[in-house]
Amino acid sequence: MKKFGTLFFAFLVIFCLTSFDFHPYHVGSVEFNLNKKTKTFEITGRFFMDDLENAINKKTGKNLHFLDKKYEKELQEVLKNYSEEQLKLKVNNQFVKVKFIGYEEDNESVDLFLESETVNNPKKIETSVSFLYNLFDDQMNIIHIILNGVRKSEKLNYPNRYLKQEF
């Protein structure tokens, strides 16, 4: 399933880069995947590098750059704070703490890694995802929630940031 998500994102990137010369799409994806052993949601966000860089620089008033080692430590802290603001999770009507683990850079994208605290018997999942909404009024975030092998996906278009799924 993770391979499908990666392939889908790659296709989306290629489509966006080759289809429109003057009006780029602004799209990202966030996957919430329940780890049965740890009973935590492993959360991965994937965004175009330049879009995420511009969003955090606009938010902080700084001039940080990915793919530059001298900014790694500061990016870690800024992305932690930005992720805490842009992503919320509720399980069975209770807010769940989400911890920023780190990030990984690619040539075109940045993956953000987060993990929830332990959850017991999740049935109702609610998310608030607003990555890049501070930068683009046409931002689309594709949200995947995977619970016990069942995958539910939906797209959120700015300004909609809320998603509820029942399993």
N, C-alpha and C positions, 0 to 999 in steps of 0.2 A: 504494500500500500504506500509506503514511503517513496518507493521508486516511482509510483504513479504521480504522486504530488510533485516530485522533482521534475519528472518529464513534462507534466502539465505546466509548471512554472517556466521551464525552458521554452516550451512551445509558445507560451504567452509572451515571453520576452522577445522571442524572434518575431512573432506576429506584430507586436507593438513597434518594434524597431524598423520593420520593413514595410508596414502598411501605410503609415501616415508620416509625411515629411514635416508638417508644420504644427500638428496638434498631438502631442504624445499622450498616451494613456498613463494614468497614475494608479498603479495597482500594487497590492502587497498581499501576502497570505499569512494566516496565523493558524497553527494546528495545535489542538488540545488533545493529547493522547494519554489515556489512563494506563499507567503501569500497574499491572495486577499485583506484582510482588511488593512494590513499595507503597501501593495505594495512593499514589500522587499523580497529578497531571503533569506530564512533560510537555512543555509548551515551546514551540518553535515559530518564530516570526521571520519572514523573508521579505526583504524590501530592496528596491533598486538603490544602489550605493549613493548615487548623487542626490536622490530624493531624500533619503534618510539624513545624509550629511547636511543638506540645506535646511531640513526641518529642525534638527537639533541646534544648528547654528542660529537659526531665527529665534528659537525658544530661549537660548542661553545668551545671545548677543556675542558669542565667541566665533572664532574662525578655526575650527578643528577640521582635520582631514583624515579620512581613512587611507589605508595603505602607506602610512607614514609612522614609523616606529616611535617618533618623539611624542605622538599624541595618544598612544595606546592606553596609558594609565588614566589620563583625563577622559578619554572616550568611554572607558569602562565605567567611570563614575557618572558621567553625563547620561549614558545609555541606561544605566540602572535607574536613575531618577526619572528619565523620560518614560521608560517602560512602566514604572510604578504609577505614573500619571495616566498613561494611555491605555492600560489594560487592567480590568477588574474581573473577578471571577466569584460567582455565587454557586454553591452546590446545595441542593435541597433547602433553598431559601436562607442559607447562611453564607455570609461573606467568608472567603477563603484567602489566606495570605499567600501571595505569590512572591517568590524570591528570584531575583535576577542572578543567573549563573555566569553568563558571559556572552561573547559574540565572536563571530568568525567572518572574516572578509573573503570575498571572492573577487574576481576582476570586475564583475558587474553588479553584484548583490552583497548584502550583509544578512547573515542569519543571527537572530537573537535567541538565546536559550534561557528559559525560565522554568521554575518548578513550583508547584503548589505544595502547601502543607498536606498532610495525610487527610484523605477523605474516606468516609465509610459509606458503603452502599449508595453511590451516587445514582440518582434517578432523574432529577431535574437540574439541568445545567443552564446557567445564565451568564452571559459575558457582556462586557462593555469594551469595545475595541475601537480606538480612535487614532491609531498611528497615522501620521502625516496629515491629519485634519487641520492642523495649525498652518499648513502650507498650501494645500490644494482644496478647492471647493468641488472638484470632480474626482476626489480620491475614492477608490474602490478597494475594500479589503475582503478577501475571500476567507471565510472561517470554516475550518474543519474540526469537528468534534468526534473523537473516536473512543468508544466505550465498549469493552468486551467484543471487539471485532466489528461492531456496527459503526459505520461512518455516516455522519450527517454533515452536509456542507451547505453553506448559504453565502451569498455575497451581501455585503453592507456597503451602500453608497452614501457618501457624505450627504447630509449630516447624520444619518442613521448610524448609531453605534451599538445598539442593543440587539442581542440574539438570545432567544430562549429555545431550548430543546429538551424534550422528555424522552427517556429511554425506558 
